[in-house]
Amino acid sequence: MLSTSSDVVNDVDDNAVARSDVHRPGLPRGVARGVFAGGVALSALLMFWGAWERRWIADDGLIVLRTVRNLLAGYGPVFNAGERVEANTSTAWTYIVYGTGWLTGIRLEYVVLGLALVLSTTAVVLAMLGAARLYRWRLRAATGTVLLLPAGALVYIAVPPARDFATSGLETCLVICWLALVWLLMVRWATPDPAGERALPGTVGILGTAFVAGLGPLVRPELAIVAGLTLAVLFLADGLTWRVRVAMVAVAGAVPVVYQIWRMGYYGLPYPNTAVSKDAGGAKWSQGFEYLGNLALPYLLWLPLLFLVAVAAVVLLSTGSGRGVRARFPARGTDMRTLVSTGRKALRTPTAVVVLILVCGVLLMLYSLRVGGDFMHGRVLLPPLFCLLLPIAVIPLQVPDRSGLGNNRPTRIAAAVAVLWAGTVLWAFFASNTTGMPEGAVVGRSGIVDERAFYSLNTGHLHPIRAEDYLDYPRMRAMVSTIANTPNGGLLLPTPAYDAWDVVPPPEPIPPGGAGHTVFFLNLGMTSMNVGLDVRVVDQMGLAYPLAAHTERLEDGRIGHDKILYPDWVVAESGMVDRYPWLPPYLDEEWVANAKLALTCPETRELLDSSGAELTWPLFKRNLRNAFEYAGYRIDRVPEYEIQRCDLPIPPPGG
């Protein structure tokens, strides 16, 4: 099977694996192992140290911890108790943090920091192991000594945002670790042990790979692209019985399908609420390309990619053969059955795995560009970049044996690879010390910001990690004081002053213990983590607030912040006093009254009940049935226009 299933096998004869153990004059055998082990250790150390030096937890990272706090308190996977809203994009990250926090009892900020450091470092190691396996197999019959040098791994580490988001409390560390694990498993699936000690993975290995790949949508929704293509390659490849294929589908789909059914019934949506809030299906190509330039241009990122692509081309050309090319393309006139059979055999090859991972990287990048990128410098392009670098995480430098030394082809190839690798290392040194956004702490015209620099500057902490570090962010201490000074409860609205909040009081009679507080503010993480779980926290963008999430997107809004709900809606929805002098002067009594009326729209009421009403079996079934319809439902942010859209009776002026 091996001689027909791998295009690499066409480059050497059937005894190549056996001959791979034959000694060839060159550097001592231990040197190659030592160089690779040292490269892995150095890369892992650089990733760990670089992430530690830039350690922090973003405001969005603290959003995750609010949900984890509710889980630990027994309120379920929600942001506000009693409101079933999935405010975190990565389901897997939420539950990994929850499980680790529950097992260790350690403060959640430190749980996140520890997990992020471990996962980011592990991702680099797995990426290098996969690439090393690939090159060892391809060059198993090479003479001389093959040194595997860290390359793509260094490129990724050198990009400053990669070290910023190695921590940050967000799921980037988990995403790249999952990508690296899928890469390693797929390379192992397609290549036998180069030493000839083990054959291709069997049924257990295939099912294990399918299970890991199937988790992609739970790691992050758009990773369904990678999961789907990977599973398709596994399913269609030659050599599997239909029983194994059925088992593979069952294993891959068990967790994500069960969770998807539960998500739709519990939350009333087919994907996280963040996708609704940010209209993840919309297109903002021009903003996306601006975002790409914001990452690639400051670091001259095209330069190392060009170097390493050249190295890959040299390796491929120097190890290819005409016989291998003919073997890959059947003769003209071959019948369809033979073509299909040849195609299925070709799927279980190293080349197919490399093509798979590169296609996945390109598709992930195109998706990120289509939605307009992000407002955080580089963040959403890091997984596509990491994916594209996986096949060149290490590169092979073939040192000729004594017979190959001199001014000949092997020596010239080795010299070219060495020069290109040295150029990559030199680029990495300068790029790692480059500030991609010199004024990144200021939100400019593009809407993109260096998020870590922004929060370090505005909190006064070089490494803002704990929730209380964010008390030094504008308005936060004033918020805590305002809540403490209003025992009756009320709605807190931010004011232009950093040391004051307006409070819209609840109607009388005030229940014993107060009516509770609602805070309306954009920065959900720092706000929610510095108050108790009894304080409701909602935002005008809708990450944790369905009413805002389902408003229409502002076409010219800042990327990632292009939904803004007027506070009049919150007064109406929360049931606070709707008359002057209790209303702040910038709110309008008529707008609040119109918002109250608009909230009686039957379709809107049904939408809000899908996540806010008590969850019963009939409601679960209704949510499951209507989840996609709810996801596409939109309201107008102007109450009067919403009344018209819903065909409700328009109240008289002043009424």
Secondary structure, DSSP 8 states (H G I E B T S, - for coil): -HHHH-TGGGGS-TTHHHHTTS--SSS-HHHHHHHHHHHHHHHHHHHHHHHHHT--B-HHHHHHHHHHHHHHHTS-S-SBTTB-----S-HHHHHHHHHHHHHH---HHHHHHHHHHHHHHHHHHHHHHHHHHHHHHHTTT-SSEEEEEE-HHHHHHHSHHHHHTTSBTSTHHHHHHHHHHHHHHHHHHHS--TTSSS-S--HHHHHHHHHHHHTHHHH-GGGHHHHHHHHHHHHHSTT--HHHHHHHHHHHHHHHHHHHHHHHHHHSSSS-HHHHHTTTT---HHHHHHHHHHHHTTTTTHHHHHHHHHHHHHHHHHH--HHHHHHHS--TT--HHHHHHHHHHHHSSHHHHHHHHHHHHHHHHHHHHHTT--SBTTGGGHHHHHHHHGGGSEEEEEE--GGG-SSSHHHHHHHHHHHHHHHHHHHHHHHHT--S-TTTTS--TT--B-HHHHHHHHHS-SS--SGGGGGGSTTHHHHHHHHHT-TT-EEEEE-SSTT-EEEE---SS--TT-S-EEEE-S-HHHHHHTS-TTSEEE-SS-SS-HHHHTB---TTS-TT------HHHHHHHHT---STTTS-TTS-HHHHHHHHHHTT-HHHHHHHHHHHS---HHHHHHHHHHHHHHHH--B-SSHHHHHHHTT-----TT-
